[in-house]
Structure formats: structure tokens, C-alpha cells
Amino acid sequence: MFEARGASIVCLPTIEIADPDSWTECDAIIWKLTEYDSVCFTSRNAVEKFIQRIRLIRPQAVNILATRNVYAVGEKTKSLLETNGFSVQPLPQKHSAESLAHSFYGQDISGKHFLFPKGNLASDVLPKELRSLGACVEELVTYKTVIPELENLERVRALLTDKKIDVLTFFSPSSVRNFLELMGLELVQQCVIAVIGPTTAEAAREAGLEVPVVAKQQTTESLVQGIFEYIDKM
């Protein structure tokens, strides 16, 4: 989408999705899925890893999961769940874990059991809010986010040093943190920062960055549109 508008792109993956250190806890939960009323997913990676594990060790548990109340954050996460045959509850108005948590306000979920498959760096906002409403929440790490080995790290650092990169795009809080760890704040501050949504924006601001572009919807299309709208006003 960027190239179609004439932009030049340099890609630097800052995240690698890896298996958790152990599947023991996950496997135990898969065998007791009937104990949960609802399952919440806030990322596609959590969906992919959890369903892959179910199909590996207990394929029939997919049918059990299909009978639970399934919640998602974001259109892409919802779409992946539906592609795998699951019905998803209506999405929150804003694509964030906070908004999903707020959608339960006014509902009687006291004593209800929620399962939250997640990454090792996921926010604790959702489980905290659900517990404050009286729900029982089991958090389950189904993947971890690590910094990959980077082949073109020095090339990107040189481009930043020479001020040849205009815009930096980030799609997750982890990508912000990892990139800053690799490059340092000073090199990053000189660029326009564009992010996929409010959670990533918050991480960037907490790290000391100004964030002039936040996608109105948490989609790549919306982010690209927001960047070019910002550039047109410069």
C-alpha cells in the first residue's frame, strides 16, 4: 500500500513470535475447557497458537471452545476466529483490551469463569477489570515475544543517522520497545511516529516519543491513510 503511493519501504522485523517456555499449563487447560464460560482473545497470535495447540493434543476440544462465549479485540482477530469456525461476540467500539473490559460494565459476570490466552507481554487491564466485576479469570501464556536476529540492523541505523527515514510505523507496544532498545531514543525521535492503535501509542508516549499519527481504526489500511493525510498537511 505504501509503494502504490510512491513511498520507499525499509523493513526491520523487531518481533519474533515463539512458543512459551512450556506447554504444560496450556495442555492442562485444554483438558478442562468445559470449566470456562468465556474465552477472550486480544491478538491474532493468541488465537493461532491456542487453536494450533488444541488441534495437536486434543482436536475434539475445538468443539468445546465453539460452545463458549468467544470475545475478540480487533477485526483481524475476529476474522481469524471466524475463519476457524467460531462465532464471536460483538466487538467493542474501540479496538482495545480496555474497551472490551468496559463492555462488561452493567453485566452480571460475578462468578463467571473467563480464559484469557495471551502473549507474555500482554496488558493486565482486561483480567484486572473482569476480576473487579467479580469474574474468575485464568491468564494463559500461549506465545512469547522476543527480539529476532536482525540482518539489516546496521543498514537501518545508518539510514536513521543520515536522516533518510521520514516515518516509523509500529504495530504493537513490543515493536516500539524493541526498536528503541536497538536504536536508542535520539535516533527515533527525529522521525514521524505512526502507530496502529491507542495501546501502541501509549507505549510510544511512555517511552518519550511524540505520536502524531494514530490509525482511526486498527487496520493497516487506516494507518496508511492516516500517514498520508498527515504528510499532506505538513
C-alpha positions in Angstrom: 0.0 0.0 0.0 2.9 2.4 0.7 4.7 1.5 -2.5 1.5 2.0 -4.5 1.6 5.6 -3.4 5.2 6.1 -4.3 6.9 5.5 -0.9 10.1 3.6 -0.4 10.0 1.0 2.3 12.7 -0.4 4.6 11.5 -3.4 6.7 13.1 -4.3 10.1 11.3 -7.0 12.0 11.6 -6.3 15.7 9.4 -9.1 16.9 9.6 -12.9 16.7 6.7 -15.0 18.0 8.0 -18.0 19.9 6.4 -20.8 21.8 6.0 -20.4 25.6 8.8 -21.9 27.7 6.5 -24.8 28.5 3.1 -26.1 27.2 2.3 -27.8 30.5 -0.2 -25.2 31.7 -1.8 -24.8 28.3 -2.3 -28.5 27.9 -3.9 -28.8 31.3 -6.4 -26.1 30.5 -7.2 -27.6 27.1 -8.4 -30.7 29.0 -10.7 -28.7 31.2 -12.2 -26.2 28.7 -15.7 -27.1 29.9 -14.9 -25.2 33.1 -14.8 -21.8 31.4 -17.8 -19.8 30.4 -16.0 -17.4 28.1 -12.7 -17.0 26.3 -11.1 -13.7 25.4 -8.6 -13.0 22.6 -6.8 -9.7 22.2 -4.4 -10.8 19.4 -4.2 -13.0 16.3 -1.1 -14.7 17.7 -3.0 -15.9 20.8 -5.7 -17.3 18.5 -3.3 -19.1 16.2 -1.1 -20.6 19.0 -4.0 -21.7 21.2 -6.0 -23.3 18.4 -2.9 -25.0 17.0 -2.2 -26.5 20.4 -5.8 -27.7 20.8 -5.7 -29.4 17.4 -2.3 -31.0 18.2 -3.2 -32.6 21.6 -7.0 -32.8 21.8 -8.7 -32.0 18.4 -12.2 -32.6 19.8 -11.7 -29.7 22.2 -12.3 -27.4 19.3 -16.0 -28.2 19.5 -15.9 -27.4 23.2 -14.3 -24.0 22.5 -17.0 -23.3 19.9 -19.7 -23.6 22.6 -18.1 -20.9 24.8 -18.7 -17.2 24.6 -15.8 -16.0 22.5 -14.7 -12.4 22.6 -12.1 -10.6 20.5 -10.3 -7.3 20.2 -9.9 -6.0 16.6 -11.4 -7.0 13.2 -8.3 -9.1 12.3 -8.6 -11.2 15.5 -12.3 -11.7 15.0 -11.8 -12.6 11.3 -9.3 -15.3 12.2 -11.6 -16.8 14.8 -14.5 -16.9 12.3 -12.2 -18.4 9.7 -11.6 -21.2 12.2 -15.3 -21.7 12.7 -16.0 -19.8 15.9 -18.8 -17.3 16.5 -17.6 -14.1 18.0 -19.5 -11.8 20.3 -20.0 -8.2 19.1 -16.7 -6.3 19.1 -16.2 -3.3 21.4 -16.5 0.1 19.8 -12.8 0.7 20.2 -10.3 -1.9 19.4 -8.5 -2.3 22.7 -8.5 -4.6 25.7 -9.7 -1.6 27.8 -12.8 -1.2 25.6 -13.5 -4.9 25.8 -13.3 -4.8 29.6 -15.7 -1.8 29.7 -18.2 -3.6 27.5 -18.9 -5.9 30.5 -19.9 -3.0 32.7 -23.6 -3.4 33.7 -23.5 -7.2 33.2 -23.7 -9.7 35.9 -20.5 -11.7 35.4 -19.8 -12.4 39.1 -18.6 -16.0 39.5 -18.3 -16.5 35.7 -15.0 -18.2 34.6 -13.0 -16.4 31.8 -10.0 -17.8 30.0 -7.5 -15.3 28.6 -5.0 -16.8 26.2 -2.3 -14.2 25.6 1.3 -13.3 25.0 3.9 -12.9 27.7 3.9 -9.1 27.4 0.1 -8.7 27.2 -1.5 -5.9 29.3 -3.2 -6.9 32.5 -6.0 -4.4 32.1 -8.6 -6.9 30.9 -8.1 -9.5 33.7 -8.0 -6.8 36.3 -11.2 -5.2 35.1 -13.0 -8.6 34.9 -11.9 -9.6 38.4 -13.1 -6.2 39.7 -16.6 -7.2 38.4 -16.4 -10.5 40.3 -15.3 -12.8 37.4 -12.7 -15.5 37.8 -10.0 -15.1 35.2 -7.3 -17.6 34.2 -4.5 -16.0 32.2 -2.7 -18.3 29.9 0.6 -17.5 28.0 0.3 -19.2 24.6 3.3 -17.4 23.0 6.1 -15.1 23.8 7.5 -12.1 22.0 11.3 -11.9 21.6 13.8 -9.8 19.6 14.8 -11.7 16.4 18.3 -11.9 14.9 18.5 -8.9 12.6 20.3 -9.0 9.3 19.9 -5.3 8.3 20.2 -3.7 11.6 23.2 -1.6 10.8 21.8 -0.5 7.5 18.7 0.8 9.2 20.8 2.5 11.9 22.9 4.2 9.2 19.8 5.4 7.4 18.4 6.9 10.7 21.8 8.5 11.4 21.8 10.1 7.9 18.1 11.2 8.4 17.0 9.2 5.4 13.9 7.7 7.1 10.9 10.0 7.4 8.3 7.8 9.1 8.5 4.9 11.5 5.5 2.7 11.7 4.7 0.5 14.8 2.1 -2.2 15.1 2.5 -3.2 18.7 3.9 -2.0 22.0 6.6 -4.7 21.8 7.8 -3.4 18.5 8.2 0.1 20.0 10.1 -1.2 23.0 12.3 -3.5 20.9 13.1 -0.9 18.3 14.1 1.7 20.9 16.3 -0.9 22.7 18.0 -1.5 19.4 18.3 2.1 18.2 18.1 4.4 21.1 15.6 7.3 21.7 17.6 10.1 19.9 17.6 8.4 16.5 13.9 7.6 16.7 12.7 11.0 17.9 13.6 12.7 14.6 11.1 10.7 12.7 7.3 10.9 12.3 5.9 8.2 14.5 2.8 6.4 13.2 1.1 3.6 15.2 -1.8 1.1 14.7 -3.8 2.0 17.7 -4.1 3.6 21.2 -2.3 0.8 23.1 0.8 1.2 20.9 0.5 5.0 21.0 0.5 4.8 24.8 3.7 2.7 24.8 5.4 5.1 22.5 4.5 8.1 24.5 5.6 6.5 27.7 9.0 5.9 26.1 9.3 9.6 25.3 8.1 9.8 21.7 5.6 12.1 20.2 2.9 10.3 18.2 1.3 12.5 15.6 -0.4 9.6 13.7 -2.7 7.0 15.3 -4.8 4.9 13.0 -8.5 5.7 13.4 -9.3 2.0 13.0 -6.8 -0.7 14.0 -6.1 -1.8 10.4 -3.2 -1.4 8.1 -5.4 0.4 5.6 -6.3 3.0 8.2 -2.7 3.5 9.3 -1.6 4.1 5.7 -4.4 6.6 5.2 -3.6 8.4 8.4 0.1 8.7 7.4 -0.6 10.3 4.0 -3.2 12.6 5.5 -0.7 13.8 8.0 2.0 14.2 5.3 -0.4 16.2 3.1 -0.8 18.7 6.0 2.9 19.1 6.6 
